[in-house]
Amino acid sequence: MMIINPQRGEIAAELDGRRYRLCLTLGALAELEAGFEAGDLQTLVKRIASGRLSARDLARIVGAGLRGGGASLTDEEVMAMAVDGGVAGFAEIVARLLTATFAAADAVPAEPRDGAANTT
């Protein structure tokens, strides 16, 4: 049984009839920055938020999320996978993944959890 931790920005999605964990880790976000030729995270977010995503873009985001979740799949393998709802199903996975990633980032406390103050 797969355990999904939404506080880490993880989601579950079914692709080709198999359930996967997806997570946009820091490495996955860096991969997306490079793939979208975005110089920084803010530029990447603006590019994705524009709503102008190609099928390849959807596959790139889902692929990065799969790799961040521990799967060893290429973007080309992701493009060959079937999802309920077709392209709309892929778009829904991307929307849930982005929401989980950035909602989890908003939930990070400003101070360390142990209450230790930074004295430097």
SULPE-V793904 format. One record per helix or strand of 2 or more residues. SS is the DSSP state (~ for helix, > for strand). FROM is the first residue (numbers start at 0). LEN is the number of residues. Records with the same first field share a line. If there is no record, write none. Layout:
SS: FROM-LEN, FROM-LEN
//
This chain:
~: 5-3, 25-10, 40-9, 54-14, 74-5, 86-20
>: 9-6, 17-6
//
